[in-house]
Amino acid sequence: MSRVNLLGLRPSELEDLAVELGGSRYRGRQVATWIYRKGVLDLDVMSDLPKEFRASLRERGEIALPETERVTPSQDGSQKLVFRLEDGSRVSAVLMPDDDRLTLCLSTQVGCGFACAFCLTGTMGLTRNLTAAEIVGQLVSANRLCAEGRRVTHIVFMGMGEPLANYAALVTSLRIMTDGRLGLGYSPRRITVSTVGIVSGIERFGREGLGVNLAISLHAASDDVRSRLMPVNRSWSLETLLAAVRRYPLANRQRVFFEYVLLDGVNDSAEDARRLARLLRGIRAKVTLIPFNGWEGAEFRRPPLAKILQFQSTLLGAGVTTTVRWSKGEDIGAACGQLREPIPA
Ligand code: SAH
Protein backbone atom coordinates (compact mmCIF):
# COMPACT_ATOMS: atom_id res chain seq x y z
CA MET A 1 0.00 0.00 0.00
CA SER A 2 1.45 3.40 -0.92
CA ARG A 3 1.85 5.98 1.81
CA VAL A 4 -0.81 8.61 2.04
CA ASN A 5 0.03 12.30 2.31
CA LEU A 6 -1.72 13.40 5.50
CA LEU A 7 -1.73 16.99 4.27
CA GLY A 8 -4.54 16.14 1.87
CA LEU A 9 -6.80 14.45 4.42
CA ARG A 10 -9.78 16.24 5.95
CA PRO A 11 -9.86 16.26 9.74
CA SER A 12 -12.62 13.62 9.68
CA GLU A 13 -10.46 11.44 7.43
CA LEU A 14 -7.58 11.81 9.87
CA GLU A 15 -9.94 10.58 12.58
CA ASP A 16 -10.86 7.57 10.44
CA LEU A 17 -7.20 6.85 9.83
CA ALA A 18 -6.44 7.02 13.55
CA VAL A 19 -9.13 4.42 14.21
CA GLU A 20 -7.80 2.25 11.41
CA LEU A 21 -4.40 2.36 13.12
CA GLY A 22 -5.91 1.20 16.37
CA GLY A 23 -6.15 4.63 18.01
CA SER A 24 -9.16 6.71 18.94
CA ARG A 25 -10.81 9.43 16.91
CA TYR A 26 -9.34 11.85 19.40
CA ARG A 27 -5.85 10.89 18.15
CA GLY A 28 -6.94 11.91 14.67
CA ARG A 29 -8.10 15.26 15.97
CA GLN A 30 -4.75 15.76 17.64
CA VAL A 31 -2.97 15.11 14.35
CA ALA A 32 -5.27 17.56 12.54
CA THR A 33 -4.59 20.18 15.19
CA TRP A 34 -0.84 19.77 14.84
CA ILE A 35 -0.85 19.92 11.06
CA TYR A 36 -3.51 22.48 10.30
CA ARG A 37 -3.84 24.60 13.42
CA LYS A 38 -0.21 24.65 14.55
CA GLY A 39 1.48 24.17 11.18
CA VAL A 40 3.68 21.37 12.51
CA LEU A 41 4.60 18.85 9.82
CA ASP A 42 7.10 16.77 11.76
CA LEU A 43 5.62 13.75 13.51
CA ASP A 44 8.47 13.76 16.03
CA VAL A 45 7.34 17.13 17.32
CA MET A 46 3.78 15.92 17.99
CA SER A 47 4.64 15.29 21.60
CA ASP A 48 1.19 14.38 22.89
CA LEU A 49 0.88 11.38 20.55
CA PRO A 50 1.99 7.99 21.91
CA LYS A 51 5.21 6.72 20.38
CA GLU A 52 3.62 3.57 18.93
CA PHE A 53 0.84 5.56 17.33
CA ARG A 54 3.36 7.86 15.73
CA ALA A 55 5.27 4.84 14.45
CA SER A 56 2.23 3.30 12.78
CA LEU A 57 1.29 6.70 11.38
CA ARG A 58 4.74 6.97 9.85
CA GLU A 59 4.32 3.55 8.29
CA ARG A 60 1.04 4.45 6.65
CA GLY A 61 1.60 8.06 5.82
CA GLU A 62 3.82 11.05 5.41
CA ILE A 63 3.38 14.80 5.64
CA ALA A 64 4.92 16.17 2.48
CA LEU A 65 4.95 19.68 1.05
CA PRO A 66 5.67 20.29 -2.61
CA GLU A 67 9.25 21.48 -2.98
CA THR A 68 9.46 25.27 -3.34
CA GLU A 69 11.91 25.40 -6.21
CA ARG A 70 11.93 29.12 -6.90
CA VAL A 71 10.58 32.34 -5.40
CA THR A 72 10.71 35.28 -7.78
CA PRO A 73 9.90 38.75 -6.45
CA SER A 74 8.21 41.30 -8.69
CA GLN A 75 8.83 45.03 -8.61
CA ASP A 76 5.21 45.48 -7.51
CA GLY A 77 5.69 43.45 -4.32
CA SER A 78 4.10 40.22 -5.50
CA GLN A 79 6.04 36.96 -5.59
CA LYS A 80 5.81 34.02 -7.91
CA LEU A 81 6.34 30.64 -6.29
CA VAL A 82 7.29 27.69 -8.44
CA PHE A 83 6.70 24.27 -6.92
CA ARG A 84 8.32 21.08 -8.07
CA LEU A 85 6.05 18.11 -7.46
CA GLU A 86 6.99 14.55 -6.68
CA ASP A 87 6.77 13.43 -10.30
CA GLY A 88 8.95 16.33 -11.43
CA SER A 89 6.16 18.47 -12.87
CA ARG A 90 5.86 22.09 -11.88
CA VAL A 91 3.07 24.45 -10.95
CA SER A 92 3.11 28.04 -9.80
CA ALA A 93 1.30 30.17 -7.29
CA VAL A 94 1.40 33.93 -6.81
CA LEU A 95 1.47 35.85 -3.51
CA MET A 96 0.02 39.34 -3.78
CA PRO A 97 0.16 41.80 -0.90
CA ASP A 98 -2.33 44.68 -0.92
CA ASP A 99 -2.68 46.89 2.17
CA ASP A 100 -3.52 44.49 4.98
CA ARG A 101 -4.48 41.71 2.58
CA LEU A 102 -2.22 38.98 1.40
CA THR A 103 -3.81 37.05 -1.45
CA LEU A 104 -2.56 33.71 -2.73
CA CYS A 105 -3.44 32.65 -6.26
CA LEU A 106 -3.00 28.90 -6.50
CA SER A 107 -3.10 26.15 -9.12
CA THR A 108 -5.32 23.09 -9.37
CA GLN A 109 -3.85 21.29 -12.37
CA VAL A 110 -0.53 20.89 -14.13
CA GLY A 111 -1.34 22.78 -17.33
CA CYS A 112 -4.92 23.11 -18.52
CA GLY A 113 -7.02 21.36 -21.12
CA PHE A 114 -9.44 24.15 -21.96
CA ALA A 115 -7.31 25.97 -24.51
CA CYS A 116 -8.69 29.51 -24.17
CA ALA A 117 -7.10 31.40 -27.05
CA PHE A 118 -5.73 34.26 -24.95
CA CYS A 119 -4.23 32.19 -22.12
CA LEU A 120 -0.62 31.02 -22.04
CA THR A 121 -1.39 28.16 -19.63
CA GLY A 122 -3.84 26.90 -22.26
CA THR A 123 -0.98 26.33 -24.68
CA MET A 124 0.52 23.71 -22.32
CA GLY A 125 -2.36 21.28 -22.54
CA LEU A 126 -3.32 19.25 -19.50
CA THR A 127 -0.71 17.05 -17.85
CA ARG A 128 -2.61 15.98 -14.74
CA ASN A 129 -4.79 16.98 -11.83
CA LEU A 130 -3.20 18.08 -8.58
CA THR A 131 -4.00 16.08 -5.47
CA ALA A 132 -5.71 17.75 -2.54
CA ALA A 133 -2.38 17.54 -0.70
CA GLU A 134 -0.67 19.43 -3.52
CA ILE A 135 -3.35 22.14 -3.49
CA VAL A 136 -3.31 22.55 0.29
CA GLY A 137 0.51 22.26 0.14
CA GLN A 138 0.76 25.43 -1.93
CA LEU A 139 -1.09 27.34 0.78
CA VAL A 140 0.86 25.84 3.67
CA SER A 141 4.14 26.53 1.85
CA ALA A 142 3.13 30.12 1.12
CA ASN A 143 2.23 30.65 4.77
CA ARG A 144 5.66 29.36 5.77
CA LEU A 145 7.30 31.93 3.49
CA CYS A 146 5.48 34.74 5.27
CA ALA A 147 7.16 36.81 7.92
CA GLU A 148 6.57 35.82 11.53
CA GLY A 149 2.96 36.43 12.54
CA ARG A 150 1.70 36.95 8.99
CA ARG A 151 -0.23 34.56 6.84
CA VAL A 152 -2.20 34.47 3.63
CA THR A 153 -5.55 36.20 4.21
CA HIS A 154 -7.33 35.55 0.90
CA ILE A 155 -7.16 32.62 -1.51
CA VAL A 156 -8.09 32.65 -5.18
CA PHE A 157 -8.22 29.49 -7.28
CA MET A 158 -7.02 31.35 -10.35
CA GLY A 159 -3.63 29.81 -11.09
CA MET A 160 -2.96 27.04 -13.56
CA GLY A 161 -5.78 24.72 -14.45
CA GLU A 162 -9.54 24.52 -14.22
CA PRO A 163 -10.66 23.95 -10.61
CA LEU A 164 -14.01 22.36 -11.48
CA ALA A 165 -12.28 19.87 -13.77
CA ASN A 166 -10.45 18.57 -10.70
CA TYR A 167 -13.60 18.42 -8.64
CA ALA A 168 -12.88 15.96 -5.82
CA ALA A 169 -9.48 17.41 -4.95
CA LEU A 170 -10.89 20.94 -5.16
CA VAL A 171 -13.69 20.21 -2.70
CA THR A 172 -11.43 18.29 -0.31
CA SER A 173 -8.89 21.12 -0.28
CA LEU A 174 -11.68 23.64 0.37
CA ARG A 175 -13.03 21.61 3.27
CA ILE A 176 -9.57 21.54 4.83
CA MET A 177 -9.11 25.27 4.28
CA THR A 178 -12.50 26.28 5.67
CA ASP A 179 -12.76 23.93 8.68
CA GLY A 180 -12.58 26.38 11.54
CA ARG A 181 -12.12 23.87 14.31
CA LEU A 182 -9.53 21.41 13.06
CA GLY A 183 -8.63 22.75 9.61
CA LEU A 184 -6.89 25.86 8.38
CA GLY A 185 -9.76 28.08 9.51
CA TYR A 186 -10.23 30.35 6.50
CA SER A 187 -13.56 32.09 6.14
CA PRO A 188 -15.21 30.86 2.92
CA ARG A 189 -15.89 34.47 2.02
CA ARG A 190 -12.17 35.01 1.65
CA ILE A 191 -11.87 32.23 -0.89
CA THR A 192 -12.80 32.52 -4.57
CA VAL A 193 -13.00 29.68 -7.07
CA SER A 194 -12.80 30.74 -10.71
CA THR A 195 -14.16 28.61 -13.52
CA VAL A 196 -14.07 28.67 -17.28
CA GLY A 197 -17.80 27.88 -17.10
CA ILE A 198 -18.37 24.15 -16.63
CA VAL A 199 -22.11 24.17 -16.04
CA SER A 200 -22.45 20.67 -14.55
CA GLY A 201 -19.63 21.51 -12.14
CA ILE A 202 -21.16 24.82 -11.09
CA GLU A 203 -24.44 23.12 -10.24
CA ARG A 204 -22.78 20.40 -8.23
CA PHE A 205 -20.46 22.87 -6.54
CA GLY A 206 -23.41 24.99 -5.42
CA ARG A 207 -24.85 21.98 -3.62
CA GLU A 208 -21.68 21.45 -1.54
CA GLY A 209 -22.73 24.28 0.75
CA LEU A 210 -19.19 25.59 1.02
CA GLY A 211 -20.13 29.26 0.85
CA VAL A 212 -17.04 30.25 -1.10
CA ASN A 213 -17.17 32.90 -3.80
CA LEU A 214 -17.68 31.88 -7.40
CA ALA A 215 -15.98 33.65 -10.28
CA ILE A 216 -16.92 33.05 -13.89
CA SER A 217 -14.47 33.67 -16.71
CA LEU A 218 -16.92 35.23 -19.13
CA HIS A 219 -14.75 37.25 -21.55
CA ALA A 220 -17.42 37.80 -24.19
CA ALA A 221 -21.04 38.89 -24.39
CA SER A 222 -22.06 36.83 -27.41
CA ASP A 223 -21.80 33.10 -28.13
CA ASP A 224 -20.13 33.84 -31.40
CA VAL A 225 -17.17 35.66 -29.84
CA ARG A 226 -17.05 33.48 -26.74
CA SER A 227 -16.91 30.25 -28.74
CA ARG A 228 -14.03 31.63 -30.75
CA LEU A 229 -12.10 32.58 -27.61
CA MET A 230 -13.14 29.72 -25.37
CA PRO A 231 -13.83 26.27 -26.84
CA VAL A 232 -15.79 25.39 -23.67
CA ASN A 233 -18.57 27.68 -24.87
CA ARG A 234 -19.39 25.14 -27.59
CA SER A 235 -20.46 22.73 -24.81
CA TRP A 236 -22.27 25.24 -22.63
CA SER A 237 -23.57 28.41 -24.20
CA LEU A 238 -23.81 31.78 -22.46
CA GLU A 239 -27.49 31.25 -21.81
CA THR A 240 -26.96 27.87 -20.16
CA LEU A 241 -24.03 29.21 -18.18
CA LEU A 242 -25.87 32.26 -16.88
CA ALA A 243 -28.92 30.18 -16.00
CA ALA A 244 -26.69 28.00 -13.80
CA VAL A 245 -25.13 31.09 -12.25
CA ARG A 246 -28.57 32.45 -11.42
CA ARG A 247 -29.24 29.29 -9.45
CA TYR A 248 -25.93 29.35 -7.55
CA PRO A 249 -26.76 29.82 -3.86
CA LEU A 250 -25.53 33.15 -2.51
CA ALA A 251 -25.44 34.38 1.05
CA ASN A 252 -26.72 37.83 1.97
CA ARG A 253 -24.69 40.47 0.19
CA GLN A 254 -22.58 37.86 -1.55
CA ARG A 255 -22.10 38.36 -5.27
CA VAL A 256 -20.91 36.37 -8.23
CA PHE A 257 -17.72 37.65 -9.81
CA PHE A 258 -17.32 37.82 -13.57
CA GLU A 259 -13.92 38.11 -15.17
CA TYR A 260 -13.67 39.75 -18.55
CA VAL A 261 -10.31 39.94 -20.28
CA LEU A 262 -10.21 42.98 -22.57
CA LEU A 263 -8.80 42.20 -26.01
CA ASP A 264 -8.21 45.02 -28.44
CA GLY A 265 -10.79 45.04 -31.22
CA VAL A 266 -12.21 41.65 -30.20
CA ASN A 267 -14.55 42.14 -27.24
CA ASP A 268 -14.00 45.73 -26.12
CA SER A 269 -16.58 47.78 -28.05
CA ALA A 270 -19.31 49.90 -26.48
CA GLU A 271 -21.81 47.45 -27.92
CA ASP A 272 -20.01 44.59 -26.13
CA ALA A 273 -20.26 46.50 -22.85
CA ARG A 274 -23.98 47.17 -23.30
CA ARG A 275 -24.61 43.55 -24.26
CA LEU A 276 -22.71 42.41 -21.19
CA ALA A 277 -24.78 44.65 -18.94
CA ARG A 278 -27.95 43.17 -20.46
CA LEU A 279 -26.73 39.62 -19.94
CA LEU A 280 -26.04 40.25 -16.28
CA ARG A 281 -29.41 41.81 -15.55
CA GLY A 282 -30.96 40.29 -12.47
CA ILE A 283 -27.70 38.72 -11.28
CA ARG A 284 -25.97 40.07 -8.20
CA ALA A 285 -22.76 40.51 -10.13
CA LYS A 286 -19.43 42.18 -9.86
CA VAL A 287 -17.38 42.46 -13.01
CA THR A 288 -13.60 42.46 -13.02
CA LEU A 289 -12.09 43.73 -16.25
CA ILE A 290 -8.63 42.30 -16.91
CA PRO A 291 -6.67 44.20 -19.55
CA PHE A 292 -4.98 41.49 -21.61
CA ASN A 293 -1.55 40.45 -20.38
CA GLY A 294 0.67 39.70 -23.33
CA TRP A 295 2.88 36.73 -24.00
CA GLU A 296 5.23 35.69 -26.79
CA GLY A 297 3.24 34.48 -29.77
CA ALA A 298 -0.17 35.72 -28.60
CA GLU A 299 -2.47 36.98 -31.32
CA PHE A 300 -4.12 39.57 -29.08
CA ARG A 301 -3.30 43.02 -27.76
CA ARG A 302 -4.38 45.05 -24.79
CA PRO A 303 -6.76 47.88 -25.72
CA PRO A 304 -5.61 51.46 -25.18
CA LEU A 305 -6.28 52.85 -21.71
CA ALA A 306 -9.07 55.13 -22.91
CA LYS A 307 -10.94 52.15 -24.34
CA ILE A 308 -10.58 50.21 -21.10
CA LEU A 309 -11.95 53.09 -19.04
CA GLN A 310 -14.74 53.64 -21.56
CA PHE A 311 -15.79 49.99 -21.26
CA GLN A 312 -15.81 50.29 -17.50
CA SER A 313 -17.85 53.47 -17.51
CA THR A 314 -20.44 51.99 -19.87
CA LEU A 315 -20.94 49.12 -17.42
CA LEU A 316 -21.02 51.44 -14.44
CA GLY A 317 -23.57 53.59 -16.26
CA ALA A 318 -25.76 50.53 -16.68
CA GLY A 319 -25.59 49.89 -12.95
CA VAL A 320 -23.05 47.06 -13.03
CA THR A 321 -20.37 47.15 -10.33
CA THR A 322 -17.11 47.01 -12.25
CA THR A 323 -13.44 47.23 -11.36
CA VAL A 324 -10.30 46.97 -13.45
CA ARG A 325 -7.71 44.44 -12.36
CA TRP A 326 -4.26 45.68 -13.17
CA SER A 327 -2.61 42.31 -12.82
CA LYS A 328 0.35 41.93 -10.54
CA GLY A 329 3.63 40.28 -11.42
CA GLU A 330 3.62 41.02 -15.13
CA ASP A 331 7.42 41.53 -15.06
CA ILE A 332 7.97 38.00 -13.70
CA GLY A 333 5.44 36.12 -15.85
CA ALA A 334 3.01 35.84 -12.97
CA ALA A 335 0.08 37.93 -14.20
CA CYS A 336 -3.32 36.44 -15.12
CA GLY A 337 -2.90 34.12 -18.06
CA GLN A 338 0.90 34.17 -18.00
CA LEU A 339 1.53 31.10 -15.86
CA ARG A 340 3.42 28.41 -17.66
CA GLU A 341 6.14 26.09 -16.39
CA PRO A 342 8.74 25.73 -17.65
CA ILE A 343 8.68 29.27 -19.00
CA PRO A 344 9.00 29.20 -22.79
CA ALA A 345 12.52 30.21 -23.91
N1 SAH B 1 -9.52 28.03 -15.37
C1 SAH B 1 -10.09 28.96 -14.42
C2 SAH B 1 -9.06 29.52 -13.46
C3 SAH B 1 -8.02 30.43 -14.11
S1 SAH B 1 -8.30 32.04 -13.54
C4 SAH B 1 -10.81 30.04 -15.18
O1 SAH B 1 -10.76 30.05 -16.40
O2 SAH B 1 -11.48 30.86 -14.55
C5 SAH B 1 -7.25 33.00 -14.55
C6 SAH B 1 -7.99 34.16 -15.16
O3 SAH B 1 -7.11 34.91 -16.01
C7 SAH B 1 -9.14 33.68 -16.02
O4 SAH B 1 -10.21 34.56 -15.92
C8 SAH B 1 -8.50 33.75 -17.38
O5 SAH B 1 -9.44 33.78 -18.40
C9 SAH B 1 -7.70 35.03 -17.28
N2 SAH B 1 -6.67 35.13 -18.31
C10 SAH B 1 -6.15 34.14 -19.06
N3 SAH B 1 -5.22 34.61 -19.89
C11 SAH B 1 -5.15 35.93 -19.69
C12 SAH B 1 -4.35 36.96 -20.26
N4 SAH B 1 -3.43 36.71 -21.18
N5 SAH B 1 -4.53 38.22 -19.80
C13 SAH B 1 -5.43 38.47 -18.84
N6 SAH B 1 -6.20 37.53 -18.26
C14 SAH B 1 -6.08 36.27 -18.68
Residues whose N, C-alpha, C, O or C-beta is under 5 A from the ligand:
A	BS01	SAH	F118 C119 L120 F157 M158 G159 G161 E162 P163 S194 T195 V196 S217 E259 V261 I290 P291 F292 N293 C336 G337
